[in-house]
Amino acid sequence: MTPREFVNKYFEHALIAEGQTKVPALVVMAQAALETGWGSTVVGNMMFGIKDTDGINGNEQLLTTTEYFNNPDKNFPVVKSIVKVGPKLWKYIVKDYFRKYDSPAQSFTDHGRLLSQSKIYAEAMAHTDQPYLFASKIAARYATDPNYAVKLHKLMRLIEDIITQKV
């Protein structure tokens, strides 16, 4: 799916989630694009890579993911590889439990609820009128990728261009 097709297909869900939770639709779309590769990996209607914390209640799926940590001793259900990529940074390829949904709309709603109701994103929620700052504030807590904020900002600029028809 092209970026334009992705925006056309999912932007309405992001706007509805923004109306319900105040989480900026631009950030929501950038996260969905990044987490799914512009819709190329939407498994179980999961648009945001939200982990399932218990892995036992039937609304989870075991999927391969890439994680980054400052030590090589993290536990996951399945570890495929751990590679040192920096002085104090290890890249993990693992299988972990993620939430699954009945529809993409349900995924967007759950994502908005997670960001708007969790205390760890409270500082970001004070900046819902500044999407780029909001994205920077959630990045370190949402993902282990040290470049997550930079990637979100790049996608946000492209999505803005698509929305305003500059691309």
C-alpha positions in Angstrom: 0.0 0.0 0.0 1.3 3.4 -0.8 1.6 6.1 1.9 -1.3 8.0 0.2 -3.5 4.8 0.2 -2.6 4.2 3.8 -3.6 7.8 4.8 -6.8 7.5 2.8 -7.7 4.2 4.5 -6.8 5.0 8.1 -6.9 8.8 8.7 -10.5 8.8 9.6 -9.8 6.3 12.4 -7.0 8.6 13.7 -9.3 11.6 13.7 -12.0 9.7 15.6 -9.4 8.5 18.2 -8.1 12.1 18.5 -11.7 13.3 19.2 -12.1 10.7 21.9 -8.6 11.0 23.5 -7.0 14.2 22.4 -4.0 12.2 21.1 -2.9 14.1 17.9 -4.1 12.3 14.7 -0.9 13.2 13.0 1.1 11.3 15.6 -1.3 8.4 15.6 -0.9 8.0 11.8 2.9 8.2 11.9 3.0 5.5 14.6 0.6 3.3 12.6 2.7 3.8 9.5 5.9 3.0 11.3 4.6 0.1 13.2 3.0 -1.6 10.2 5.3 -0.5 7.4 2.5 1.5 5.8 0.1 -1.3 6.3 2.3 -4.1 5.0 2.2 -6.0 8.3 -1.2 -5.6 9.9 -1.5 -8.9 11.8 -4.6 -9.3 13.9 -5.6 -5.7 13.1 -2.7 -4.6 15.3 -1.7 -1.1 14.1 0.6 0.0 16.9 2.6 -2.9 18.3 1.1 -2.7 21.7 2.4 -5.5 23.9 0.0 -7.9 25.6 1.3 -8.1 29.2 0.0 -11.5 30.2 -0.1 -13.6 27.0 -2.8 -15.8 28.4 -6.3 -14.3 27.9 -6.9 -15.0 24.2 -6.5 -11.5 22.8 -2.8 -11.9 22.1 -0.6 -13.1 19.3 3.1 -14.2 19.3 5.0 -12.2 16.7 8.6 -11.5 15.7 9.8 -8.0 16.7 13.0 -6.0 17.0 13.9 -4.5 20.4 16.9 -2.4 21.7 18.2 -2.5 25.2 21.3 -1.4 27.2 22.1 -5.0 28.3 22.0 -8.5 26.9 20.0 -10.3 29.5 16.3 -9.5 28.8 13.8 -12.3 28.7 11.3 -13.0 26.0 9.1 -16.0 25.1 11.4 -16.7 22.2 14.9 -15.1 21.5 16.1 -15.4 17.9 19.2 -13.3 18.2 21.0 -10.7 20.4 23.7 -8.6 18.7 25.8 -5.8 20.3 25.3 -2.7 18.1 26.9 0.0 20.2 29.1 0.4 23.3 26.0 -0.1 25.6 23.3 -1.2 23.1 22.0 -4.6 22.1 19.6 -5.4 19.3 17.3 -8.2 20.0 15.2 -10.2 17.4 12.6 -11.9 19.5 9.1 -13.2 19.6 6.8 -11.5 22.0 3.1 -11.2 22.7 1.1 -8.4 21.2 -2.5 -7.5 21.4 -4.9 -8.4 18.5 -8.2 -6.7 17.6 -11.4 -7.4 15.8 -10.9 -4.3 13.5 -8.3 -1.6 12.8 -10.8 0.9 14.4 -10.6 -1.0 17.7 -6.8 -0.8 17.5 -6.9 3.0 17.0 -9.2 3.4 20.0 -7.1 1.2 22.2 -3.9 3.0 21.3 -5.5 6.4 22.0 -6.8 5.1 25.4 -3.3 3.8 26.3 -1.6 7.1 25.6 -4.3 9.3 27.1 -4.9 7.3 30.3 -1.4 5.9 31.2 0.6 8.0 33.7 3.8 7.4 31.8 2.5 9.5 28.9 1.0 12.3 31.1 3.8 14.8 30.1 3.0 14.2 26.5 -0.7 14.7 27.0 0.1 18.3 28.1 1.3 18.9 24.6 -1.6 17.6 22.4 -1.7 20.9 20.5 2.0 20.4 19.5 2.2 17.0 17.6 6.0 17.0 17.1 6.7 17.7 20.7 4.0 15.1 21.7 5.8 12.5 19.5 9.1 13.3 21.1 7.6 13.0 24.6 6.2 9.5 24.0 9.0 8.1 21.9 11.4 6.9 24.7 8.6 5.2 26.7 6.7 3.8 23.7 9.5 2.1 21.8 12.9 0.7 22.5 14.3 2.0 19.1 16.6 4.9 20.0 15.7 6.6 16.7 11.9 6.3 17.2 11.2 10.1 17.6 13.3 10.9 14.5 11.4 8.3 12.5 8.0 9.6 13.7 8.9 13.2 12.8 9.9 12.1 9.3 6.7 10.2 8.8 4.6 13.1 10.3 6.1 15.5 7.7 5.2 13.1 4.8 1.7 12.5 6.2 1.2 16.3 6.5 2.2 16.7 2.9 -0.2 13.9 1.8 -3.1 15.5 3.8 -2.4 18.9 2.2 -1.8 17.4 -1.2 1.8 18.5 -1.5 2.8 14.9 -2.5 
